[in-house]
Amino acid sequence: MWYMVGIYNSRVRDAIRNGDTPPFLISPDFEQIQYFDMQATSLEECEKIIEFKWPAANGYVVEYIKTVT
């Protein structure tokens, strides 16, 4: 199945909105929701892939996951 995922980074968002420099090695683009197409066999697998690529411990927030097909 294909999923559309929307992710932002709360640390980047907070830093930019407070007039600070965003964290090193995280794109300032993540102040806004970034959209990605992902393929996974299930919603649970999709969530695991997201956590691996964009860990919540690093400030990433999953805004939504939508099934495309």
Helices and strands as residue ranges (DSSP letters): E 2-9, H 10-17, G 28-31, E 34-39, H 43-53, G 56-58, E 60-67
